[in-house]
């Protein structure tokens, strides 16, 4: 539900928003089609990863750095 609500604002401003978008990676000529999904991709430029935790820890920071 949070994802849909967060997607509403940029859509209302005319942005193109994709939810739970699979991101493919090409590494040394090998394509990995669905290595991870982002919660929101806004205008194909901005990744939004939604977290619901009391405090961000090492696991969450490591995940954010991979983007």
C-alpha positions as CSV (number, residue, x, y, z in Angstrom):
1,X,0.0,0.0,0.0
2,X,2.8,2.5,0.9
3,X,4.3,2.0,-2.6
4,X,1.1,3.0,-4.3
5,X,0.6,6.0,-2.1
6,X,4.2,7.2,-2.7
7,X,3.8,6.7,-6.5
8,X,0.8,9.0,-6.5
9,X,2.7,12.2,-5.9
10,X,5.2,12.1,-8.9
11,X,2.4,10.8,-11.1
12,X,0.3,13.8,-10.2
13,X,3.2,16.0,-11.3
14,X,3.3,14.3,-14.7
15,X,6.2,11.9,-14.0
16,X,6.3,8.4,-15.5
17,X,6.4,5.9,-12.5
18,X,7.0,2.2,-12.7
19,X,6.3,0.0,-9.6
20,X,8.3,-3.1,-8.7
21,X,10.4,-2.6,-11.8
22,X,12.9,-5.4,-12.6
23,X,16.3,-4.0,-13.4
24,X,18.6,-6.0,-15.7
25,X,22.3,-5.8,-15.5
26,X,24.9,-6.5,-18.3
27,X,28.3,-7.4,-16.9
28,X,31.2,-8.3,-19.2
29,X,28.7,-9.1,-22.0
30,X,26.5,-11.3,-19.9
31,X,22.9,-10.2,-19.3
32,X,21.4,-10.9,-15.9
33,X,17.7,-10.2,-16.7
34,X,16.1,-9.8,-13.3
35,X,18.7,-9.5,-10.6
36,X,16.6,-7.3,-8.4
37,X,13.5,-5.2,-8.3
38,X,13.2,-1.6,-7.3
39,X,10.0,-0.3,-5.5
40,X,9.6,2.7,-7.7
41,X,11.4,4.0,-10.8
42,X,10.6,7.6,-11.6
43,X,11.1,8.9,-15.2
44,X,13.6,6.0,-15.7
45,X,16.1,8.1,-13.6
46,X,15.3,8.0,-9.9
47,X,15.2,4.7,-7.9
48,X,13.1,4.7,-4.8
49,X,13.6,1.9,-2.3
50,X,10.9,1.8,0.4
51,X,12.0,0.7,3.9
52,X,9.9,0.3,7.0
53,X,12.3,-0.2,9.8
54,X,12.9,1.6,13.1
55,X,16.4,2.5,12.1
56,X,18.5,1.8,9.0
57,X,21.3,-0.6,9.6
58,X,24.3,-2.0,7.7
59,X,22.1,-4.4,5.7
60,X,19.9,-1.5,4.4
61,X,22.9,0.7,3.6
62,X,24.6,-2.1,1.7
63,X,21.5,-2.6,-0.4
64,X,21.2,1.1,-1.2
65,X,24.9,1.2,-2.3
66,X,24.3,-1.6,-4.8
67,X,22.0,0.7,-6.8
